[in-house]
Amino acid sequence: MLQTTWQKMWFVCVGLILVVRAVCAHAAGTSLIFELPDKEKTCFYHEFKGASVGKSFVFEYRVIRGGNNDIDAWVVSPNGKLLYKELRLSAGIFTFDSSRGDFRFCFGNEFSTFTHKVVSFDLRNEEVANLDVEAGVTVPTVKGASETSCDNIHTEMTTVVNYQREFRLKEALGRHLAERMNQNVSWWSIGQTVVILLTGLGQVFILKTFFTEKSSTVKVET
């Protein structure tokens, strides 16, 4: 009986967490993978409001593929102040305190002449907020055992989501590296095959000339 009760409470907690995360996704963070063409730049805007104002957020990006896996990145606050800027890096991380308004998160590939870049970036709260904060509950309440268990499950699930995101990025990087290596090996093998064939044909031709007698013609005068 006790086990059944805990199972029901666990399912209720998981359902509540999924609903809260779907409704309050802006408070938890944002993840995006996009392609940036050569000689271009793009910016993404995120508005901080409500419970997310004054919190510490983490901005992290990584180039998955393209050229030397480098890109320019910078962050601009709502008042136009440049908070972060790095040029031609493959990955970066920046922690900042949010304020009310639109923050700009920009990426530039203007230095590349013909290579597109695939970039993944993540914007998340540095500290995992409890369910009351994400739901917008401002009145303090005394939590019981079930609410505390739900908060613990929420924290663990957030950690799992972050690990899954990291593993997906590593898998994408590894897959791209393997495909690129496979392509290079294939072209190298084709080149080596062509060289071997040309060398064999050249040797046969040269060897054939050693055993070929040139016919001489004698002109008879009458």
C-alpha positions in Angstrom: 0.0 0.0 0.0 2.8 2.4 0.9 4.6 1.6 -2.3 1.5 2.3 -4.4 1.1 5.7 -2.7 4.7 6.7 -3.4 4.3 5.6 -7.0 1.2 7.7 -7.5 2.9 10.7 -5.9 5.9 10.2 -8.2 3.7 10.2 -11.3 1.9 13.3 -10.1 5.2 15.0 -9.5 6.5 14.1 -12.9 3.3 15.3 -14.6 3.4 18.6 -12.6 7.1 19.2 -13.6 6.4 18.6 -17.3 3.5 21.0 -17.2 5.4 23.7 -15.4 8.4 23.3 -17.7 6.2 23.6 -20.8 4.4 26.7 -19.5 7.4 28.4 -18.0 10.1 27.5 -20.5 11.2 31.1 -20.7 12.3 30.9 -17.1 14.3 27.7 -17.5 16.3 28.7 -20.6 16.6 28.3 -24.4 18.5 25.9 -26.6 18.9 26.2 -30.4 21.0 24.8 -33.2 21.2 26.9 -36.4 23.2 27.3 -39.6 25.1 30.5 -40.2 26.1 31.2 -43.8 29.4 32.7 -44.8 29.9 36.5 -44.7 26.9 36.9 -42.5 25.9 37.6 -38.9 22.8 37.0 -36.9 21.4 38.0 -33.5 18.8 36.3 -31.2 16.8 38.3 -28.7 15.6 37.1 -25.3 13.4 39.2 -23.0 13.9 38.8 -19.3 10.8 39.6 -17.2 9.0 38.5 -14.1 10.8 35.9 -12.0 13.8 35.7 -14.4 14.9 39.4 -13.7 17.9 39.6 -11.5 18.9 36.0 -11.9 22.2 34.7 -12.9 22.1 33.1 -16.4 24.7 31.1 -18.4 25.2 31.7 -22.1 27.1 28.8 -23.8 27.8 28.2 -27.4 29.7 25.7 -29.5 30.5 25.3 -33.3 29.4 21.8 -34.3 30.9 21.9 -37.9 32.1 24.1 -40.6 35.6 25.2 -41.6 37.9 25.4 -38.6 35.0 25.3 -36.2 35.4 28.9 -35.2 33.0 31.8 -34.9 32.6 35.3 -33.5 30.2 35.8 -30.6 29.1 38.8 -28.5 26.3 39.7 -25.9 24.7 43.1 -25.7 22.6 44.2 -22.7 19.2 46.1 -23.1 21.0 49.4 -22.6 23.4 48.7 -25.4 26.4 47.8 -23.3 28.7 45.1 -24.7 29.0 42.4 -22.0 30.9 39.7 -23.9 32.8 39.5 -27.1 35.1 36.8 -28.4 36.5 36.3 -31.9 37.0 33.1 -33.8 36.5 30.6 -31.0 35.1 27.1 -31.3 33.2 27.3 -28.0 32.6 29.8 -25.2 30.7 30.3 -22.0 29.6 33.5 -20.2 27.7 34.1 -17.0 25.8 37.3 -16.5 23.1 38.8 -14.3 19.8 39.5 -16.1 17.9 42.7 -16.1 14.6 43.7 -17.5 14.5 44.0 -21.3 15.8 42.4 -24.4 19.3 40.9 -24.5 21.0 40.3 -27.8 23.1 37.2 -28.4 24.9 37.6 -31.7 27.1 35.4 -33.9 29.3 36.4 -36.8 30.7 34.4 -39.7 31.8 37.4 -41.7 35.5 36.4 -41.8 34.6 33.2 -43.7 34.6 33.4 -47.4 32.8 30.2 -48.4 32.2 28.0 -45.3 28.9 27.7 -43.5 28.9 27.1 -39.8 26.5 25.0 -37.7 26.3 26.5 -34.2 24.5 25.3 -31.0 23.9 27.7 -28.2 22.2 27.4 -24.8 20.8 30.0 -22.5 19.9 28.7 -19.0 19.5 29.7 -15.4 22.7 29.1 -13.4 20.7 27.9 -10.4 17.8 25.5 -10.8 14.7 27.2 -9.6 12.1 25.3 -7.6 8.6 24.6 -9.0 7.0 27.5 -7.1 9.4 30.0 -8.7 8.9 28.6 -12.2 5.1 28.6 -11.7 5.2 32.3 -10.5 4.1 31.7 -7.0 5.2 34.6 -4.9 3.5 33.9 -1.6 5.8 31.9 0.7 4.4 28.6 1.9 5.6 25.8 4.1 6.4 22.7 2.0 5.4 19.3 3.0 7.2 16.0 2.2 5.4 15.7 -1.2 6.3 19.2 -2.3 9.9 18.7 -1.2 10.1 15.4 -3.2 8.7 17.1 -6.3 11.4 19.8 -6.0 14.1 17.2 -5.7 12.7 15.3 -8.7 12.6 18.6 -10.7 16.2 19.3 -9.8 17.4 15.9 -10.9 15.3 16.0 -14.1 16.9 19.4 -15.0 20.3 17.9 -14.4 19.4 15.0 -16.7 18.2 17.3 -19.4 21.5 19.2 -19.3 23.5 16.0 -19.5 21.4 14.8 -22.5 22.0 18.1 -24.3 25.8 17.8 -23.7 25.8 14.2 -24.9 23.9 15.2 -28.0 26.4 17.9 -28.9 29.3 15.5 -28.3 27.6 12.9 -30.5 27.0 15.5 -33.3 30.7 16.6 -33.1 31.9 13.0 -33.1 29.6 12.1 -36.1 30.8 15.1 -38.1 34.4 14.2 -37.4 33.9 10.6 -38.4 32.1 11.6 -41.6 34.8 14.1 -42.5 37.5 11.5 -41.8 35.7 8.9 -43.9 35.4 11.4 -46.8 39.1 12.2 -46.6 40.1 8.6 -46.4 37.9 7.8 -49.4 39.4 10.5 -51.5 42.9 9.5 -50.5 42.1 5.9 -51.4 40.8 7.0 -54.8 43.9 9.1 -55.4 46.2 6.2 -54.4 44.3 3.8 -56.7 44.7 6.2 -59.6 48.5 6.6 -58.9 49.0 2.9 -58.7 47.1 2.3 -62.0 49.1 5.0 -63.8 52.4 3.7 -62.4 51.5 0.1 -63.5 50.6 1.3 -67.0 53.7 3.4 -67.2 55.9 0.4 -66.2 54.3 -1.9 -68.7 54.7 0.7 -71.5 58.4 1.3 -70.6 59.1 -2.5 -70.3 57.4 -3.1 -73.6 59.7 -0.7 -75.4 62.7 -2.8 -74.3 61.5 -5.8 -76.2 60.2 -4.0 -79.3 62.5 -4.1 -82.3 62.5 -1.2 -84.6 62.2 -2.4 -88.2 64.9 -0.9 -90.5 64.2 -0.4 -94.2 67.0 -0.6 -96.8 66.7 1.5 -99.9 68.0 -0.3 -103.0 69.1 1.8 -105.9 68.6 0.6 -109.5 
